[in-house]
């Protein structure tokens, strides 16, 4: 059922279909062709009426793509209450006899238009036909024109549904990707922490004298529970999700922060941190910053072939970025492997110094966090001497 002309609401309806100025499509072109064939007219159009113009989605018998709204016959068709508006002789019709389309080229005489009506009752356009001679339409021709207008409405609704489905699919894919990435990040970090606990427990176990049987039993319990929790992690993380708190920006006292990380890193060798920082406070997400440095520090310890582990951290702020250089004195990375170390599941060594297999996830996580912070990271390394990770993070807005 047609609604009375409420132009503001009608324009909202026609704009909601997001079809204006789209390319030609066969389904609409076919409808224009059928309208021309049914009515026996040289010109047939599928039109949408916008604020200042009438745009042609499909056209037969003309190369025009649009018309001025004020000159449009269809403006009267969408404002009326007829299923099909017919003008048998525009030269004798007071509404159209002075219209340039009638007086000048193409000297239109006959018009018939069936409004395209939305489910909300608004006419947003027409399926219409024109001729340069007087004509009449039979009842079947009128019915055919009306059916074609309903077909156009069906195509528009289907198009809208497809667009919505595509948007939902894209949102779902992004959501799933974010959830997968978050689960991967958390799983890796938990596993890394458990690996550190297991290593510390093993080191403690070796230092316990044989007569301290009670302590050895406790370390055995710790070891077994670490193994059990490790197996459970991935299943538990299936229900994890990202929250706003995960992205909270905090003021972080850099050296204190790095020292706290150092104190939870197990190392069977002497571990020395050397700092060269020209800034005291970093504004960033603490969890993400911890993930970056924890992965870099853990690798520096796990893949170190020197008697003493030495890690140098340089930090400065320049031109809206925090610049960091983390250098260790470890075994280094071969040149041919340096380009791939940030790829997911990429590993350089099968096992670290403690016989633990690398997941190939840590540096990929580091790069993802840095990239998300509008930064970048690169590696310099000389095998047998050192590895240096240079990265920068965009200074975040303080919360």
Secondary structure, 3 states (H helix, E strand, C coil): CCCCCCHHHHHHHHHHCCCCCCCCCHHHHHHHHHHHHHHCCCEEEEEEECCCEEEEEEEECCCCCEEEHHHCCHHHHHHCCCCCEEECCHHHCCCCCCCHHHHCCCCCCEEEEEEEECCCCCEEEEEEEEECCCCCCCHHHHHHHHHHHHHHHHHHHHHHHHHHHHHHHHHHHHHHHHHHHHHHHHHHHHHHHHHHHHHHHHHHHHHCCCCCHHHHHHHHHHHHHHHHHHHHHHHHHHHCCCCHHHHCCEEEEHHHHHHHHHHCCCCCCEEEEEEEECCCEEEECHHHHHHHHHHHHHHHHHCCCCCEEEEEEEEEEECCEEEEEEEECCCCCCHHHHCCCCCCCCCCCCECCCCCECCCCHHHHHHHHHHHCCCEEEEEEECCCEEEEEEEEECCCCC
